[in-house]
């Protein structure tokens, strides 16, 4: 049976059982056990750093291309 995620609370209901979940403030994902929240937030931070590195590379490339032209 698929788990039913309640939209208004931080509980995950599976087959008439309720589990207290942790909710990610960035993406709204709910997870049980709550100890999974910290690795989830770490992945958000890692993705953000990756995007910032790529953006920095693009800015450098465009600046270099503008200087050449």
Secondary structure, DSSP 8 states (H G I E B T S, - for coil): ---EE-SSSSEEEETTEEEE-EE-TTT--EESSTTHHHHHHHHHHHHHHHHHHHHHHHHHHHHHHHHH-
